Amino acid sequence: MKRFFELTRRDLKVFFKDKGLFISAMITPILLLVLYATFLARVYKDSFFAALPDGFTVDPKIIDATVAGQLISSLLAVSCVTVSFCANLLMISDKANGSIRDLTITPVKRSTLAGAYYFASAASTLIVTFAALAFGLGYIATQGWYLAASDVFLVILDVFLLTLFGTALSSCLHFFLSTNGQASAVGTVVSAGYGFICGAYMPISNFGAGLRRVLSFLPGTYGTSLLKNHLLGGVFDEMSAVGFTDEAITGIRESIDCRLFFYGREVTEPAMFAILLGAVLFFTGLFVLFHVVFKGEKAK
């Protein structure tokens, strides 16, 4: 256990000493917030107003809060995974500069080495994603705050689990990479595509039936839905209080993926949590298994 903490501390120090890694990790969610608020907010807002029945008026603050919740849930869903790929570059750097040789010839168990990489990457990513969450909640407060304390707690839990999922997934993919160029290529593909396949950029309800079935197998889809449910739960309650019918609210929830279906059956929130937690455990165990099974020379 002592060696584990020493390795974890070493990995954290190296990450924060590398200003390039740290700044690139921090700037990602900030840029996404600016881009989302600048370009997507108006699109979402116009679509909500267009969906209202003729003659039905609603406080614009409710619409602003709905759009803000959708934007921030999308930002967090993407950041928790893409930032982890940046924070996890240390493992690639150790291979590229030869530091991994010094670590693997010591008596340290490979599972301990894997755990140190994982926890250091998770801690680094959590610092960034919780900072992004703080920025996001601040933005929501300026647009319309309908969140209860329980909602905020659940959002924190969502971000925590999604960050662990992103860390475990990036750890597995980075294990077989040995150069910074390879890592940059993988990170670019993930950054460009993950937002679409998890429903962050465009609701999955807008896709065709076949693609929706495929995406229903991906854990990130349910992480995004959990964030939307918890960031928008108070807004839906307010909609009900001001006269929205249950059918209208249900339609809105389905249109923005607050309700997801797996082959025709609705996936409940407890089931979404179970899927996300199961994915974290699976990919974490797979990463440790890679370190146990493969020798250091093969892992390069």
N, C-alpha and C positions, 0 to 999 in steps of 0.2 A: 504493500500500500504506500510506503514511503517513496519508493521509486516512481510509482504512478503519479503522486502529487508533484514530485520533482520534475518529471517529464511534462506534465500538464503546465506547470509554472513556466518551464522553459519555452514551450510552444506559445504561450500567451505573450511572454516577453518579446519573442522574435516577431510575432504578428504586430504588436503595437509599436515596435521599433522600426518596422518597415512602413514608412509614411505612405508609400504608394498603395500598399494593400489596404491600410486603414482608411485613407481618404476615399479610395474607389469604393470601398464597402459603405461608407457613410453617405456618399453623394448619390448613390443609386436611388434610395427611397425619396430623397429630397427632390431629385429631378423628376421622378415619377409623380410626386404630389403636384409639382408645378405644371407638368404636362397634362395631368388628369384635370386639374382645376381649370386650366386655360382652354383646353380643347374639348374634353369629354363632358364637362359639366353642362354646357349649353345644349349638347346633343341629347343627354339624358333628360334635361328639364323640358325641352320641346316635345320629346316623345311622351312624357307624362301628361303634359297639358293637352296634347293631341288626343290622348286616350280618354280624357274626361268627357262625359255626356254633354250634349249641348244644353246650355243654361245652368249647368252645375258649376258653382263657384267654390273655391277652396282657398284657404289662407296660403299665400305663396311661401310662407315660412315652412309649412309642412312639406311642400314640394322641394324646397331647398334642403331641408333636413333629409329627405328621402334620397336625393341626389348625392348629398355629402356622404351619407352612410354607404351608398353603393360604391362611390369613388374610393373611400378609405378602405373598405373591405377588399376591393380589387388591388389596391396598392399593397396592403399587408399580405394578401395571398401570394402575390408575385415576389415581394421583397423577402419573405421568410425563406423562400427556396433559392432565388437567384443570389442573394447576399451570401448564403451559405457556400455557394460555389466559389465566391471570391475569398471568403474567410478560410476556406479549406485548401487554398493554394500552397500553404506552408508544406503540406505533405509532398507536393510536386517539387517545391524548391529544395527540399532535403534530398530528393532523388537527383535533381539536376546538379547540385553542388557537391554531392558525395557524402553529405552528413548522415544519410541513412546507413551507410556502411559502418560508421563509427557506432551507431546505435544498435545495429543488428549483431555486431560481434561481441557485445556485452552480454552478461548473464540475464538481462531483462527479457522476460517472456514476451512473445509476439502479441499475445492478447493484451498485455499491459501497455505495450507500445501503441497498439490500435486504440485502446481506450483513452490514452492520453491525447492522441490526435483528435479523436472524436469529441471529447469533453472540452478541449481547448477551442476547437472550431465552434462547438455549440455555444460556449460562453461568449466568444467574440461576436457571433451572429446575434445572440440574444441582446447584447448591448446595443447593437444597431437597430434591431427590429423593435425593441421596446422604446428606443428613442423615436423611431418612426411612428409607433403607436401614440406616443405623447404628442407629436406634431399633428397626427391625424385627429386625435380627440380635441385638440385646440382648434383645428379647422372646423370640426363638427359643431363646437360651441359657438362659433361665429355664424353658422348657418341656421342653427336651431337644435337645441339640446332636449332630447326626449329620453335619454338613457337613464335607467335605474342603476343603483349600485350593483345589483346582481348582473345586469347586462355587462357592465364594465369588467367585473370579475370573470365572466365567461369569455369575453373578448381576450383578456389576458391569458386565459387558459388556451384559447384557440391559437394565439400567437406562439405560445410556448410549444404546443404540440406540433404546429406547422414548422417551427424552426428546427425542432428535433428531426422531423421528417426530412426537411431539406438537408440537414447536416448528414443524416444517415445515407440519403440517396447520393449526395455529392461525394461522400467518403467512398462508397462502393464504386462509383464511376471513376474517381480520381485514382483509385488504387492501381489500376492498370496503365496509368499515364506516367510518362517519365520526363517530359519536357514542358516548359511554360507555354510553348506554342500549341501543344496538344491541349493543354488545359484551357487556353484562351479560345480555341476552336470549339471545345465542348461548352464552355461558358457562354459563348456567343449564340450557339444553337439553342441552349436552354433559355437564355434571356429573351430570344426572339419568339420561341414557340410555346414556352410554358404558359404564358398568360392566356393564350388562346385555348389550349387543351384543358385548362382548369376552370374556364368560364369567367376569368377576370376581365378580359378585354371585351368579350361579347358573351351574353348569356347563352348557356347551352340550349335553352329552350328555342333559340333561333336557328339551331342546326337541324339537319335532317334526322329522321328517326334512326337510321343506321349508325350515323356518327354519334348520336346521343347514347346508343347502346354501348358503343365502344368506350366512350368517355366515362360511362357509369362504372367501369372497372378500375378507374384511376383514383387513388386515395386523395390526390390534390383537389379533385372535384368536390369532395365532401368537406374538405377544409375550407374552401372558398364559400360554400353554402353555409357552414357554421358561422363564419364571420358575418355574412349578410344577415342571417337570422338574428344574431345577437346585437348587431349595430342598428338594425331596423325594427326590432321588436317594439320599442317604445313608440316609434312613428306609426306603426300599424295600429297600436292601441289608440293613438290620437285620431287616426283616420276613422276608426270605429266610433269614437266619441263625437265627432263632428258630422256624422251622418253617412259615411261610406257604408254600403251594404256589405254583408259577409261575402257575397259572390264577387263583388268588385275587389275586395281586399285579397281574396283567394286568387283571383286572376292576376293581380299585381305581383303577389308572392311567387306564383308559378312563372311569370314572365321574366323575373330577375333571379331565378334559381334558388329562392328560399325553400321551395319544395322540389325535391328530386325524386325520381322514380327509377326503380331497377326492374326492368321487364314488367312494367305495369303496376308494380307495388311501390307505394310511397316509402321512402327511407326515413325513419324517424331520427331525431337528434341523437338519442342514445346510440343508435346503430351507426350514425356518422362518427361519433366519438370512438366507438369500438373499431371501426375501419381504420381511422387515422392512427390510433394507438397501435393497432395490429401492424400497420405498415411501418411504424417507427421501430417496433421490436424486431420485425422481420429483417429490415435493411441493416439495423444495428448488428444483429446476430450474424448476418451475411458478411458484413465488413470484418468482424472479429474472426470469422471462419476463414476468410481470405488470408489473414495474417498468420493463422495457425497452419493452414494447409500449404500455402505457397512459400517457398524459400525467398529470402531477400533478393537473390540475383534474378529470380523469375519475376519479381514484383516490379522491377525497374521498367 
